[in-house]
C-alpha cells in the first residue's frame, strides 16, 4: 500500500511540475488525445506481381470470427478475398492459411483451403513467430506476400512487421481486411506503413516494406 501511495504521489508531483513549467514558459497545454487526428491513409497503389515468387496468405477467415462480425467479415472482406484467391489459384500461386483458432477446419466456405495448401497453426498475432511460415515460404522461393484476413490492426499488422523483418515485400489489399471498429482500420494502415521498414508514401512494391493496395488493383504477370 505504501508503494502504491508513493507511485500515486510521484505521478501527481510530475503532473504539477509539468503544469508549472507550462505556466512559466507560456507554453500551450498538451492537447487531449481525444483531439488527435489520424492522417488520411494514402490512396491504394496498383501493383503487378509475379506468381512464381508471390504467396497469398489468408489469416483467421474462420466461422468463429466471421459469423460474429457479419458486416465486417462475412458480408464484406470474404467476397474480396474469394475473388483474389480464385485469380491467385488460376495463376498457380502458393496459398497459405493461418489461424489462432484451435479448430483448423472451420474456414469460411468461400475461401476454404484445398489439399496441399500450407496450414500454419498460430502462436501469436505475428504469424511468423514460432511457426514454420518463413520456412514454407522460403522453400518455395517466395519473396512477396499478400496479406489478407482478420484483422487489420491485429494479426495483419503484426504479420506485416514479421514479414518485412525477414526480408519479404508485403502487399495488403485494404478491402480484404477489416476490424470490429472503424477507427482500427486507419490505425492498422498507418502502423504498417510507418513501421521500422517504413513506406510512408505508399510507394508501390518498395522492397522489404508494406504497400497498401486493393484487390482489384492487383494483377499477376
C-alpha positions, 0 to 999 in steps of 0.5 A: 500500500505504501508503494502504491501511495508513493507511485500515486504521489510521484505521478501527481508531483510530475503532473504539477511540475509539468503544469508549472513549467507550462505556466512559466514558459507560456507554453500551450497545454498538451492537447487531449488525445481525444483531439488527435487526428489520424492522417488520411491513409494514402490512396491504394497503389496498383501493383503487378506481381509475379506468381512464381515468387508471390504467396497469398496468405489468408489469416483467421477467415474462420466461422468463429470470427466471421459469423460474429462480425457479419458486416465486417467479415462475412458480408464484406472482406470474404467476397474480396478475398474469394475473388483474389484467391480464385485469380491467385489459384488460376495463376498457380500461386502458393496459398497459405492459411493461418489461424489462432483458432484451435479448430483448423477446419472451420474456414469460411466456405468461400475461401476454404483451403484445398489439399496441399495448401500450407496450414500454419497453426498460430502462436501469436498475432505475428504469424511468423513467430514460432511457426514454420511460415518463413520456412514454407515460404522460403522453400518455395522461393517466395519473396512477396506476400499478400496479406489478407484476413482478420484483422487489420490492426491485429494479426495483419499488422503484426504479420506485416512487421514479421514479414518485412523483418525477414526480408519479404515485400508485403502487399495488403489489399485494404478491402480484404481486411477489416476490424470490429471498429472503424477507427482500427482500420486507419490505425492498422494502415498507418502502423504498417506503413510507418513501421521500422521498414517504413513506406510512408508514401505508399510507394508501390512494391518498395522492397522489404516494406508494406504497400497498401493496395486493393484487390482489384488493383492487383494483377499477376504477370 
